[in-house]
Structures are given as structure tokens and as C-alpha cells.
Amino acid sequence: MVQDIDIADLKKITELVQGKYGYDFRNYAMSSFKRRMLRILELKNLTIESLLKKLSDQPSFIEEFLDELTVNVTEMFRDPGFWRIMRDEIIPGILLNHKTFKIWHAGCSSGEEVLSMAILLKEMGIHQDVQLFASDLDVNILEKAKAATYPIKNMELNEKNYIRYEGKKSLKEYYKEENGKAVFDKELMQNVSFRKHDLVKGEIFNKFDLVLCRNVMIYFNQSLQNEVLKKFHESLFKYGYLAIGSKESLIWCDVASKFLVVNNEEKVYKKIKD
Ligand SMILES: C[S@@+](CC[C@H](N)C(=O)[O-])C[C@H]1O[C@@H](n2cnc3c(N)ncnc32)[C@H](O)[C@@H]1O
């Protein structure tokens, strides 16, 4: 079992992945990147040399590698207070000026965040008026998001979060139980466009009234966070909102002065300058 990886080996892996496949992990936060890499070596029973060989000889391995490298942990109505602010302040704020609008979930993982938004919009009676875009780097996790089907054991936490969010129904009303899985109503995902999108490359593909990128930038170093935040600024309409994870912040970044802090605890910002 590989106990440790030195920087030179990490560099060999990131350079190979970048050169051959175009994914750039050089600006990911070093400590978590290293932990994930050690985990891959252990899970796949590989040495650094055999990992490098597999990556260079077996192109089909890259998707499995990305799936293991990225941290996909997520929940429905994660941080219920955040969702209450979305429902009671942010979405009503957007509705003051637009009857229809667009939301981007960047780094959507297996889709629980998107599903939470769809339920929130449905309970507000505006589900049909909002276009949702959900993206992630990891195509395997995007397939899970599209299926909107989760192990039933996850539903206890999801239900608890939904109760703390003070939803209008019981979460059970939105899914059917089939073979130990919670299969969510397909209609909820009807207005969602899924796409593979790499935040590091930063391609801007639309303009939005609200961007959620929660618990994604914690895996990036400061300079990459800064670049990604610039892209979010560009992707937002003026007076649009940006929501990031509760452990993240944008007060230090280059575009900080172009945003207003709307809620400091739940990390919601409003774009006030182009
Ligand atoms: C911890 S999950 C966050 C999920 C959800 N936003 C939440 O807060 O519960 C982080 C997600 O970011 C994605 N990710 C990591 N690097 C990315 C990149 N460069 N571009 C797009 N997504 C990325 C991962 O694949 C993973 O699904």
C-alpha cells in the first residue's frame, strides 16, 4: 500500500492528466488532492507507476479516475437555513423584476441540490417559469443526477433537512420506493438541462439570474477560486445572485467590490456592478 505521495509524483500525475485529457488539477488544494490520490491508489490497488501507466495506456480509465478524484458528497436541502433564504428572500427578489428566469447549479454532483431547487420552485408555484442548468466535471455523477434515484438509506437525512427547511409537504410525496431506491418524480427534472462543464476551463455558456456553486471551490486553491469567481461574475446578469458554500467566501477576491453581501452566514451575494 502506498503510504505517501511526494510533490514530484503528484506533478507527474497532474501533467499526464492535463497533457493527455485536458483536465487541469494543478490548482486544486494540495492536501485534499493528495488524500484523494492516495485513496485511488488504495481502492484500485495501484502503485504510482501502475497508475501512470493505466492513465497513459487506457483512455477509458479517465472517467473512473475523475469520479474517484472528485468529492461528490451532497444532500437534499443541505443547510436548510440556506434554502429558507432562497425561498423567502432571493427568489422573491428575482421575481420582482422577472417572471421567468435562469438558475445554474455549478458542480451539481448527483443532483440533490437541483432536485431541492425544483421542489422549492414547485412549492412556490413557479416551477414551469424557471430554467435550471446543472453542470459537473464528472460524467458518471451527472448520469446519477439525471436519474434522480437515490439509495433509500439517504432519505432519512434528506427528509430531516426538508423538515428543517419547513417544506409544504412530506418529501415522500415526491418519490416512489422501488427496490431499495427512492425514485423521484421525473417531472421535477423536466426543466433541467444537464451538461458536462469544467469550471477550470471556465467556458461561459449562458447568463443567469442565480448561480449556485456550493462546496466546490473549497477543493481549489485561492488563485483558481479567484479565476472561477470572475467567470461567475461574467455569467450573472446585473443584480443576479451568487450562492457559495457556507465555508467559502468571496470577500478577498478580485471581483469582491462588484458584489454586495446579501447574507453572510449562508454566503449569498448580489452582483451590483458589471
Ligand atoms: C461536494 S460536491 C458539491 C455538490 C453540491 N453543490 C452541494 O453543495 O451539495 C462537489 C462537486 O464539484 C465537482 N467538481 C469538482 N471540480 C470541478 C470542476 N473543475 N468543474 C466542475 N465541477 C467540478 C465534483 O465533481 C463534485 O460533484
The ligand as an SDF file (V2000), in Angstrom:
LIG
                    3D

 27 29  0  0  0  0  0  0  0  0999 V2000
  -19.0020   18.2330   -2.7910 C   0  0  0  0  0  0  0  0  0  0  0  0
  -19.8040   18.2720   -4.3430 S   0  0  0  0  0  0  0  0  0  0  0  0
  -20.9220   19.6270   -4.1270 C   0  0  0  0  0  0  0  0  0  0  0  0
  -22.3130   19.2870   -4.5250 C   0  0  0  0  0  0  0  0  0  0  0  0
  -23.3800   20.3480   -4.2310 C   0  0  0  0  0  0  0  0  0  0  0  0
  -23.0840   21.5870   -4.8870 N   0  0  0  0  0  0  0  0  0  0  0  0
  -23.5480   20.5420   -2.7480 C   0  0  0  0  0  0  0  0  0  0  0  0
  -23.1700   21.6010   -2.2100 O   0  0  0  0  0  0  0  0  0  0  0  0
  -24.0750   19.6520   -2.0700 O   0  0  0  0  0  0  0  0  0  0  0  0
  -18.5250   18.9650   -5.3980 C   0  0  0  0  0  0  0  0  0  0  0  0
  -18.7670   18.7200   -6.8890 C   0  0  0  0  0  0  0  0  0  0  0  0
  -17.8860   19.5790   -7.6360 O   0  0  0  0  0  0  0  0  0  0  0  0
  -17.5000   18.8970   -8.8090 C   0  0  0  0  0  0  0  0  0  0  0  0
  -16.2700   19.4920   -9.3660 N   0  0  0  0  0  0  0  0  0  0  0  0
  -15.0020   19.4120   -8.9030 C   0  0  0  0  0  0  0  0  0  0  0  0
  -14.1600   20.0490   -9.7310 N   0  0  0  0  0  0  0  0  0  0  0  0
  -14.9180   20.5710  -10.7350 C   0  0  0  0  0  0  0  0  0  0  0  0
  -14.6250   21.3470  -11.8900 C   0  0  0  0  0  0  0  0  0  0  0  0
  -13.3730   21.7030  -12.2050 N   0  0  0  0  0  0  0  0  0  0  0  0
  -15.6500   21.7010  -12.7000 N   0  0  0  0  0  0  0  0  0  0  0  0
  -16.9280   21.3330  -12.4130 C   0  0  0  0  0  0  0  0  0  0  0  0
  -17.2720   20.6020  -11.3300 N   0  0  0  0  0  0  0  0  0  0  0  0
  -16.2710   20.2230  -10.5070 C   0  0  0  0  0  0  0  0  0  0  0  0
  -17.3020   17.4670   -8.3200 C   0  0  0  0  0  0  0  0  0  0  0  0
  -17.3410   16.5320   -9.3920 O   0  0  0  0  0  0  0  0  0  0  0  0
  -18.4450   17.3060   -7.3210 C   0  0  0  0  0  0  0  0  0  0  0  0
  -19.5630   16.6840   -7.9050 O   0  0  0  0  0  0  0  0  0  0  0  0
  1  2  1  0
  2  3  1  0
  2 10  1  0
  3  4  1  0
  4  5  1  0
  5  6  1  0
  5  7  1  0
  7  8  2  0
  7  9  1  0
 10 11  1  0
 11 12  1  0
 11 26  1  0
 12 13  1  0
 13 14  1  0
 13 24  1  0
 14 15  1  0
 14 23  1  0
 15 16  2  0
 16 17  1  0
 17 18  1  0
 17 23  2  0
 18 19  1  0
 18 20  2  0
 20 21  1  0
 21 22  2  0
 22 23  1  0
 24 25  1  0
 24 26  1  0
 26 27  1  0
M  CHG  2   2   1   9  -1
M  END
$$$$
